[in-house]
Amino acid sequence: MFNRRSGQTDLKFPPGARVRAEPARGLEARSPRRSIQSNPAVVDLFLRVEAQNDRSSRDTTTRALIAVRRGLICGHGVRQCIDSLGTPSTVCGTSNHTVRTIGMAAFSEFRPLSDSALMVEYIKSTPALSSKLGDQFDDLDIKEVGDGNLNFVYIVVGSSGSLVIKQAIPYIRCIGESWPMTKERAYFETRALREHGHLCPDHVPEVYHFDRTMCLIGMRYLEPPHIILRKGLIAGLEYPLLAEHMSEYMAHTLFHTSLLYHTTTDHKSAVAEFCGNVELCRLTEQVVFSDPYKVSQYNRWTTPYLDGDAEAVREDNTLKLEVAELKSMFCERAQALIHGDLHTGSVMVTQVSTQVIDPEFAFYGPMGFDVGAYLGNLILSFFSQEGHANEENDRKDCKEWILRTIGETWNLFEMKFVALWNKHKEGYGEAYLPAIYNNSELLQLVQRKFMTDLFHDTLGFGSAKMIRRIVGVAHVEDFESIQDASRRADCERKALNFAKMLMKERRKFQSIEDVVLAIQDVQ
């Protein structure tokens, strides 16, 4: 369906389906026969698609064709449209475009780009990437910089340009081949980057290229002085625009992908597509909502100092009741297209720039999971600061700045989210129909309840993310970089105790200022 607001067509059709020419809302109907016959490249493409047996290729190309038929793209744009949808098929251009196969024969099936020579060969074969380097390959500097849990990430820098290549591999990198993981996560990451980038272009890096066969994304290189936010916080750095930027990103991406903005038809279609990211959702279900609360081979903690604390989590029945509710919400509530892993390692910053990366866990889920994950990681950073303090820097100023940032982030997010709601209250969103919620007093009541529920969801999910980072499988560098194990455990214990309290008592908190005061009270 063509979305008039986003300007995008996002259609899927079953194998063998006949697509009727249906005018998009607000657009003049166009003859499908005339649209197809007017461009030889489209005719050729259409005939070859009809002969294909591969469902994904046929579906993708049909989506491109329907866009041509509705006049949303011209025939010249078919190749770009199909590229963006990730089909590694051969596509014919017009007389002004060279006939080209996406990828060389060497890349017709998945293979890791494990060395520089192979990487250069791939870039040369891909115009969307080679053009970003000025087609200059003699002086390329290629570095593997992936320090995450799942993927390989390469920075490619030349005299005429730069880019980043990210490739998904079929297992969890931090565990090894014993824990398989779908490579299809790269597709959902690309979809989320493009959707969120459309909604908030100032805070999402541009995607240049996606290859579904190679499970590979080419995107903008966030050049120095950009660094991972988590590393900046560990170093005690402050970022004055962080709250402004992150509140902007979360407000726009969450509001504009929710039923407050979309029709139920558009929303269900989008939900259905992202349901395909089920393996990464199941991974989150396991490592966030299950493993920390039972004996698991993957759990770890700072032993022996936290042995009793880890056992206490496993024996806390009240905590288990609360996390069960949060897990159900995570699995069942398709509120908005969430990033799915929005921690301080998924944000790159300078003093004037904030960029959100790595949305491979993206799906339609509860808004509070994104907001909570981000704020929960800021709280972890706060509790880690004592472990990094020394005679030269007691980290007092940094801790105060983190607390201010936590408060400002939520307050700005709430203000911007409600402002978007008010701006579009007469729009297509079907959550609260204007014919029913037709006076300002009622609308304010609805908004107050919505934001209160979202606030409590945020605290619950944030606390779950904190707990799993202390007694689960994947920890955070904020604590792990504290060399003295006893000192590290003291910091982790304070964070863990606060997180347990926050999860169980989250409904008692009425404002973010109450949460900040509770953090300060932890001794």
C-alpha positions in Angstrom: 0.0 0.0 0.0 1.2 3.5 -0.8 1.6 5.6 2.3 0.8 9.2 1.4 2.7 10.6 4.4 5.9 8.6 4.0 5.8 8.6 0.2 6.7 4.9 0.1 5.1 1.8 -1.4 5.4 -1.3 0.7 3.5 -4.2 -0.9 3.8 -7.9 -0.7 1.9 -10.4 -2.9 1.7 -14.2 -2.7 3.1 -16.3 -5.5 1.0 -16.1 -8.6 -1.1 -13.2 -7.4 -2.5 -10.9 -10.0 -2.0 -7.3 -9.1 -4.7 -4.9 -10.0 -4.0 -1.2 -10.8 -5.5 0.6 -7.8 -4.9 4.3 -7.5 -3.1 5.4 -4.4 -5.1 7.7 -2.1 -4.7 11.2 -3.3 -3.1 10.2 -6.6 -4.6 10.1 -10.1 -5.2 6.6 -11.4 -2.9 5.5 -14.2 -3.3 2.7 -16.7 -1.1 -0.2 -15.8 -0.9 -1.4 -19.4 0.2 2.1 -20.6 2.7 2.4 -17.7 4.3 -0.9 -18.4 4.4 -0.6 -22.2 5.8 2.9 -22.1 9.2 1.6 -21.0 11.0 -1.3 -22.7 13.0 -2.0 -19.5 9.9 -2.4 -17.5 8.4 -4.8 -20.1 11.5 -6.9 -20.1 11.5 -6.9 -16.3 7.8 -7.8 -16.1 8.2 -10.8 -18.5 11.3 -12.1 -16.7 9.6 -11.8 -13.3 6.6 -13.8 -14.6 9.0 -16.6 -15.5 10.8 -16.6 -12.1 10.0 -19.2 -9.5 11.7 -17.5 -6.6 9.0 -16.0 -4.4 11.1 -13.3 -2.8 12.4 -12.0 -6.2 8.9 -12.0 -7.7 7.3 -10.3 -4.7 10.0 -7.6 -4.6 9.9 -6.9 -8.3 6.2 -6.8 -8.3 6.4 -4.2 -5.6 8.6 -2.1 -7.9 6.3 -2.6 -10.8 3.3 -1.5 -8.9 5.1 1.7 -8.0 5.8 2.3 -11.7 2.2 1.7 -12.5 1.1 4.2 -9.9 3.5 6.7 -11.2 5.5 6.8 -8.0 8.7 6.0 -9.8 9.7 6.1 -13.4 11.1 3.1 -15.4 14.6 4.5 -14.8 14.0 4.1 -11.1 13.1 0.4 -11.2 16.6 -0.8 -10.6 17.1 1.6 -7.6 13.7 0.5 -6.2 14.7 -3.2 -6.4 18.1 -2.5 -5.0 16.6 -0.9 -2.0 14.3 -3.8 -1.5 17.2 -6.2 -1.5 16.7 -8.6 -4.4 20.0 -9.8 -5.9 18.6 -10.2 -9.4 19.8 -9.0 -12.8 17.9 -5.9 -13.8 17.9 -4.3 -17.2 18.1 -0.5 -17.6 17.1 1.7 -20.4 19.5 2.9 -23.1 20.9 5.4 -20.6 21.7 2.7 -18.1 24.1 -0.2 -18.3 22.8 -3.7 -18.0 24.3 -4.9 -14.8 24.1 -7.9 -12.4 24.1 -7.0 -8.7 27.2 -8.7 -7.4 29.7 -10.8 -9.4 29.3 -14.5 -9.8 31.7 -14.9 -6.8 29.0 -13.3 -4.6 26.0 -15.2 -6.0 25.7 -17.0 -2.6 26.6 -16.1 0.9 30.2 -15.9 1.9 31.9 -14.0 4.7 34.1 -11.1 3.4 36.9 -12.2 5.7 39.9 -10.5 4.1 40.6 -7.2 2.5 41.1 -8.5 -1.0 37.7 -10.0 -1.0 36.2 -6.9 0.4 37.7 -4.7 -2.4 36.5 -7.2 -5.0 33.0 -6.9 -3.7 33.1 -3.1 -3.5 34.4 -2.9 -7.1 31.4 -5.0 -8.2 28.9 -2.7 -6.5 28.4 0.7 -8.0 26.4 2.0 -5.0 29.6 1.4 -2.9 32.4 2.0 -5.4 31.0 5.4 -6.2 31.2 6.5 -2.6 35.0 5.8 -2.8 35.3 7.7 -6.1 36.1 4.4 -7.8 39.6 4.7 -6.3 40.8 1.4 -4.8 44.6 1.6 -4.6 44.9 3.3 -1.2 42.0 1.8 0.7 42.4 1.3 4.5 40.1 -1.5 5.7 39.7 -2.2 9.4 37.4 -4.7 11.2 36.0 -2.8 14.2 33.0 -4.9 15.2 33.0 -5.1 19.0 29.3 -6.1 19.3 27.8 -9.5 20.0 26.6 -10.5 16.5 28.2 -9.1 13.4 31.3 -8.1 11.5 31.8 -4.4 10.9 34.4 -2.9 8.5 35.4 0.7 8.1 36.6 1.4 4.5 38.5 4.7 4.0 40.1 5.9 0.8 41.4 9.2 -0.6 38.1 10.0 -2.2 35.6 8.7 0.3 34.6 6.3 3.0 31.9 3.9 4.1 31.0 1.1 6.5 30.3 -2.5 5.6 28.3 -4.5 8.0 27.8 -8.3 7.4 25.6 -10.6 9.4 27.0 -14.1 10.0 24.9 -17.2 10.8 25.7 -17.4 14.5 26.1 -15.2 17.6 29.6 -13.8 17.3 30.2 -13.5 21.1 29.2 -17.1 21.7 30.3 -18.9 18.5 28.9 -21.4 16.1 27.3 -23.3 18.9 24.5 -20.7 18.9 23.2 -20.3 15.4 21.4 -17.1 14.4 19.6 -16.2 11.2 21.5 -13.9 8.7 18.1 -12.4 7.7 18.5 -10.0 10.5 20.5 -7.8 8.1 17.3 -7.4 6.0 15.3 -6.1 9.0 18.1 -3.9 10.1 18.1 -2.3 6.6 14.4 -1.8 6.7 14.5 -0.2 10.1 17.4 2.0 9.2 15.6 3.3 6.1 12.3 3.7 7.9 13.7 5.5 10.9 16.1 7.4 8.6 13.1 8.7 6.7 11.4 9.8 9.9 14.5 11.2 11.7 17.2 11.8 9.1 19.4 13.9 11.3 20.0 11.0 13.7 20.2 7.9 11.5 23.1 7.2 9.1 22.3 6.8 5.4 22.1 3.3 3.9 23.9 3.2 0.5 23.4 -0.5 -0.4 21.9 -3.7 0.8 22.6 -7.2 -0.5 20.2 -9.8 0.8 22.2 -12.7 -0.5 25.4 -11.6 1.2 23.5 -10.3 4.2 25.5 -7.1 3.9 24.7 -3.4 4.4 26.8 -0.5 3.1 26.2 2.7 4.9 27.7 6.1 5.8 30.9 6.1 7.9 30.4 8.2 11.0 33.9 9.7 10.9 35.9 10.9 13.9 35.3 12.5 16.3 32.2 10.3 16.4 32.6 7.6 19.1 30.3 5.0 20.7 28.3 6.8 23.4 29.2 4.1 25.9 32.9 4.6 25.5 32.4 8.4 25.9 30.5 7.8 29.2 33.2 5.5 30.4 35.8 8.2 29.7 33.7 10.7 31.7 32.7 12.8 28.8 29.6 14.9 28.6 27.4 15.6 25.6 25.2 18.7 25.9 22.8 17.9 23.0 22.3 14.2 23.8 19.0 14.5 25.6 17.6 16.8 22.8 18.7 14.5 20.1 17.7 11.2 21.6 14.3 12.5 22.6 13.8 13.7 19.1 14.8 10.3 17.6 12.5 8.3 20.0 9.5 10.6 19.7 9.5 10.7 15.9 10.3 7.0 15.3 7.8 5.7 17.9 5.0 8.1 17.1 5.1 7.9 13.4 5.1 4.1 13.3 2.2 3.7 15.8 -1.6 3.7 15.4 -1.6 7.3 16.6 -0.4 8.1 13.1 -1.2 5.0 10.9 -4.4 3.4 9.9 -5.0 -0.1 11.2 -4.6 -1.5 7.7 -1.2 0.1 7.2 -0.1 -0.9 10.8 -1.1 -4.5 10.4 0.8 -4.8 7.1 3.9 -3.4 8.7 3.6 -5.6 11.8 3.3 -8.6 9.5 6.5 -7.9 7.7 8.6 -7.4 10.8 7.1 -10.6 12.4 9.7 -12.2 10.2 12.4 -11.1 12.6 11.3 -13.7 15.0 14.7 -15.2 15.8 16.1 -12.0 17.2 12.9 -11.5 19.2 13.3 -14.9 20.6 16.9 -14.1 21.5 15.7 -11.1 23.4 13.0 -13.1 25.1 15.6 -15.6 26.3 18.5 -13.3 27.4 16.4 -10.5 28.9 13.2 -12.1 30.3 14.2 -15.7 31.0 17.8 -16.7 31.5 18.6 -14.2 34.4 15.8 -15.8 36.5 16.9 -19.4 36.2 20.0 -21.5 36.0 21.5 -21.1 32.5 24.8 -22.1 31.0 25.0 -18.6 29.5 24.6 -16.6 32.6 27.7 -15.1 34.3 28.4 -12.5 36.9 31.4 -11.2 39.0 32.0 -14.2 41.0 32.4 -14.9 43.9 31.3 -11.4 45.0 27.8 -11.6 43.3 27.1 -15.3 43.8 24.5 -14.5 46.4 23.0 -11.7 44.4 22.6 -13.8 41.3 20.9 -16.5 43.4 18.6 -13.9 45.0 17.4 -12.9 41.5 16.6 -16.5 40.7 14.7 -17.0 44.0 12.7 -13.7 44.0 9.1 -14.7 43.2 7.8 -11.1 43.1 10.4 -10.2 40.6 9.5 -13.2 38.5 5.8 -12.2 38.4 6.8 -8.7 37.2 9.2 -10.0 34.5 6.5 -12.4 33.3 4.2 -9.4 32.7 6.9 -7.6 30.9 7.7 -10.6 28.7 4.1 -10.9 27.7 4.0 -7.2 26.8 7.2 -7.6 24.8 5.7 -10.5 22.8 2.2 -9.3 22.4 2.1 -5.5 22.1 2.9 -4.3 18.6 2.8 -0.6 19.4 5.4 0.8 17.1 8.5 -0.1 15.0 11.1 -0.2 17.8 14.9 -0.3 17.5 14.9 -3.3 19.7 18.4 -2.9 21.2 18.6 0.8 22.0 21.5 0.9 24.5 24.5 3.3 24.7 26.5 1.0 22.5 24.0 1.6 19.7 24.5 5.4 19.6 27.5 7.3 18.2 28.1 10.9 19.3 30.1 14.0 19.1 29.5 17.3 20.9 27.1 18.3 18.1 25.9 15.0 16.5 24.0 11.9 17.7 23.5 8.9 15.4 21.5 5.8 16.2 22.9 2.6 14.7 22.4 -1.2 14.7 18.6 -1.7 14.7 18.9 -5.4 13.7 16.5 -6.4 16.6 13.8 -4.1 15.1 10.2 -5.2 15.1 6.8 -3.9 16.1 6.8 -4.0 19.9 6.1 -1.9 23.0 7.4 1.7 22.9 8.7 1.4 26.4 11.2 -1.2 25.5 13.2 1.3 23.4 12.9 4.2 25.9 13.6 1.9 28.8 16.6 0.2 27.3 18.2 3.6 26.6 17.5 5.1 30.0 18.4 1.9 31.8 21.8 2.0 30.2 22.3 5.5 31.3 21.5 4.4 34.8 24.1 1.6 34.5 26.6 4.2 33.4 25.8 6.3 36.5 26.4 3.4 38.9 29.7 2.5 37.1 31.2 5.9 37.5 32.5 5.2 41.1 34.5 2.3 39.6 36.2 4.7 37.2 36.8 7.5 39.7 40.4 8.4 40.7 42.3 11.1 42.4 42.3 13.2 39.3 38.6 12.9 38.6 36.1 11.8 41.2 33.4 11.6 38.5 31.0 13.7 40.6 30.3 16.2 37.7 29.8 13.3 35.3 27.3 11.6 37.6 25.3 14.8 38.0 25.3 15.3 34.2 24.0 11.7 33.7 21.2 12.2 36.1 20.2 15.5 34.4 20.3 13.8 31.1 18.1 11.0 32.3 15.5 13.5 33.5 15.8 15.8 30.4 15.5 12.9 28.0 12.2 11.6 29.4 10.7 15.1 29.8 11.7 16.2 26.3 10.5 12.9 24.8 7.1 13.2 26.5 6.8 16.8 25.4 7.7 16.1 21.7 5.6 12.9 21.6 2.5 14.7 22.8 3.2 17.6 20.4 3.3 15.2 17.5 0.0 13.7 18.7 -1.6 17.1 18.9 -0.3 18.0 15.4 -1.7 14.9 13.8 -4.9 14.5 15.9 -7.0 15.0 12.8 -4.9 12.7 10.6 -5.3 9.1 9.6 -4.3 7.5 12.9 -7.0 5.2 14.1 -6.1 4.6 17.8 -8.2 7.5 18.9 -10.7 8.6 16.3 -11.4 12.4 16.2 -15.1 11.7 16.0 -15.0 10.1 19.4 -12.2 12.0 21.2 -13.5 15.3 20.0 -12.9 17.7 22.8 -9.7 19.0 24.4 -10.5 17.8 27.9 -11.0 14.2 26.8 -7.9 14.3 24.6 -5.8 15.5 27.5 -7.2 12.6 29.7 -6.3 10.1 27.0 -2.8 11.5 26.5 -2.2 11.6 30.3 -3.1 8.0 30.7 -1.2 6.9 27.6 2.0 8.7 28.7 1.7 7.4 32.3 1.4 3.8 31.1 4.3 4.4 28.8 6.4 5.8 31.6 5.7 2.7 33.8 6.5 0.4 30.9 9.7 2.3 30.4 10.7 1.8 34.0 9.9 -1.9 33.8 11.7 -2.7 30.6 14.7 -0.5 31.7 15.0 -2.5 34.9 14.9 -5.8 33.0 17.7 -4.6 30.7 19.8 -3.6 33.7 19.4 -6.9 35.5 20.3 -8.9 32.5 23.5 -6.9 32.0 24.7 -7.9 35.5 23.7 -11.5 35.9 23.0 -12.6 32.3 25.0 -13.5 29.2 26.1 -10.1 27.7 27.5 -7.5 30.1 28.4 -3.9 29.5 31.8 -2.3 29.2 30.9 0.3 31.7 31.4 -2.4 34.4 33.6 -4.8 32.6 36.3 -2.2 32.2 36.6 -1.8 36.0 39.7 -3.9 36.6 39.3 -4.4 40.4 36.7 -7.2 40.6 35.7 -6.3 44.2 35.2 -2.6 43.2 33.3 -3.7 40.1 31.0 -5.9 42.1 30.2 -3.1 44.5 29.1 -0.9 41.5 27.1 -3.8 40.0 25.4 -4.7 43.2 24.1 -1.1 43.7 22.8 -1.1 40.1 21.2 -4.6 40.5 19.4 -3.7 43.8 18.1 -0.5 42.3 16.9 -2.4 39.2 15.1 -5.0 41.3 13.3 -2.3 43.3 12.4 -0.3 40.2 10.8 -3.3 38.5 8.7 -4.3 41.5 7.7 -0.8 42.4 7.6 1.0 39.1 4.0 2.0 39.3 4.7 4.0 42.5 6.8 6.5 40.5 4.9 9.4 39.1 7.7 11.4 37.4 11.2 10.9 36.2 12.3 13.3 39.0 11.1 10.7 41.5 13.3 8.1 39.7 16.4 10.3 39.8 15.9 10.9 43.5 15.7 7.2 44.1 18.9 6.7 42.2 20.6 9.3 44.3 19.4 7.5 47.5 21.2 4.3 46.6 24.2 3.8 49.0 
